[in-house]
Amino acid sequence: MNKIYPSAEAALEGLLYDGMTIMSGGFGLCGIPENLINALLKSNVQNLTIISNNCGVDNFGLGLLLQTKQIKKMISSYVGENKIFEQQYLDTSIRA
């Protein structure tokens, strides 16, 4: 099996489905799988459960998936920098 793909979209081909759970690495905004997050954004997969130590910021990282409301549940240890997450949590459109 070839583990090198020409793009993030190619690496995720056939693996994504609505309602899946994804664990994302990185610390803060360092070391996050930026290209894979952008591929998830383009795929329009919905109702994701995301496990990460944080939910990014409003316009970067996992925050992009929050903007498009592709995340239904967020499991993380720190959420203090993301206003979109805060609003979605308070209006109960996302579970935590």
QUIHU-V662886 format. One record per residue. N is the residue number from 0. SS is DSSP state (~ for helix, > for strand, _ for the rest). PSI is psi as a letter, one per 30 degrees, with the letter a starting at -180 (NA if undefined). BURIAL is # if it has 9 or more other C-alpha atoms within 8 Angstrom, else .. Layout:
# QUIHU-V662886
n->N ss->SS psi->PSI burial->BURIAL
n->N ss->SS psi->PSI burial->BURIAL
This chain:
# QUIHU-V662886
n->0 ss->_ psi->k burial->.
n->1 ss->_ psi->k burial->.
n->2 ss->_ psi->g burial->.
n->3 ss->_ psi->k burial->.
n->4 ss->_ psi->l burial->.
n->5 ss->_ psi->f burial->.
n->6 ss->_ psi->l burial->.
n->7 ss->~ psi->e burial->#
n->8 ss->~ psi->e burial->.
n->9 ss->~ psi->e burial->.
n->10 ss->~ psi->e burial->.
n->11 ss->~ psi->f burial->#
n->12 ss->_ psi->k burial->.
n->13 ss->_ psi->f burial->.
n->14 ss->_ psi->f burial->.
n->15 ss->_ psi->k burial->.
n->16 ss->_ psi->l burial->.
n->17 ss->_ psi->k burial->.
n->18 ss->_ psi->g burial->.
n->19 ss->_ psi->l burial->#
n->20 ss->> psi->k burial->.
n->21 ss->> psi->k burial->.
n->22 ss->> psi->k burial->.
n->23 ss->_ psi->k burial->#
n->24 ss->_ psi->a burial->#
n->25 ss->_ psi->l burial->#
n->26 ss->> psi->j burial->#
n->27 ss->_ psi->b burial->.
n->28 ss->_ psi->g burial->.
n->29 ss->> psi->k burial->.
n->30 ss->_ psi->g burial->.
n->31 ss->_ psi->l burial->#
n->32 ss->_ psi->i burial->#
n->33 ss->~ psi->e burial->.
n->34 ss->~ psi->e burial->.
n->35 ss->~ psi->e burial->#
n->36 ss->~ psi->e burial->#
n->37 ss->~ psi->e burial->#
n->38 ss->~ psi->e burial->#
n->39 ss->~ psi->e burial->#
n->40 ss->~ psi->e burial->#
n->41 ss->~ psi->f burial->.
n->42 ss->~ psi->f burial->.
n->43 ss->_ psi->g burial->.
n->44 ss->_ psi->k burial->#
n->45 ss->_ psi->l burial->#
n->46 ss->_ psi->h burial->#
n->47 ss->> psi->k burial->#
n->48 ss->> psi->k burial->#
n->49 ss->> psi->k burial->#
n->50 ss->> psi->j burial->#
n->51 ss->_ psi->l burial->#
n->52 ss->_ psi->f burial->#
n->53 ss->> psi->l burial->#
n->54 ss->_ psi->h burial->#
n->55 ss->_ psi->a burial->#
n->56 ss->> psi->l burial->#
n->57 ss->_ psi->e burial->#
n->58 ss->_ psi->g burial->.
n->59 ss->> psi->l burial->.
n->60 ss->_ psi->b burial->#
n->61 ss->_ psi->f burial->#
n->62 ss->~ psi->f burial->#
n->63 ss->~ psi->e burial->#
n->64 ss->~ psi->f burial->#
n->65 ss->~ psi->e burial->#
n->66 ss->~ psi->e burial->#
n->67 ss->_ psi->g burial->.
n->68 ss->_ psi->h burial->.
n->69 ss->_ psi->f burial->#
n->70 ss->> psi->k burial->#
n->71 ss->> psi->f burial->#
n->72 ss->> psi->k burial->#
n->73 ss->> psi->k burial->#
n->74 ss->> psi->j burial->#
n->75 ss->_ psi->l burial->#
n->76 ss->_ psi->f burial->.
n->77 ss->> psi->k burial->.
n->78 ss->_ psi->g burial->#
n->79 ss->_ psi->f burial->.
n->80 ss->_ psi->g burial->.
n->81 ss->_ psi->j burial->#
n->82 ss->~ psi->e burial->#
n->83 ss->~ psi->e burial->#
n->84 ss->~ psi->e burial->#
n->85 ss->~ psi->e burial->#
n->86 ss->~ psi->e burial->.
n->87 ss->~ psi->e burial->#
n->88 ss->~ psi->e burial->#
n->89 ss->~ psi->e burial->.
n->90 ss->_ psi->g burial->.
n->91 ss->_ psi->g burial->.
n->92 ss->_ psi->f burial->.
n->93 ss->_ psi->k burial->#
n->94 ss->> psi->l burial->.
n->95 ss->_ psi->NA burial->.
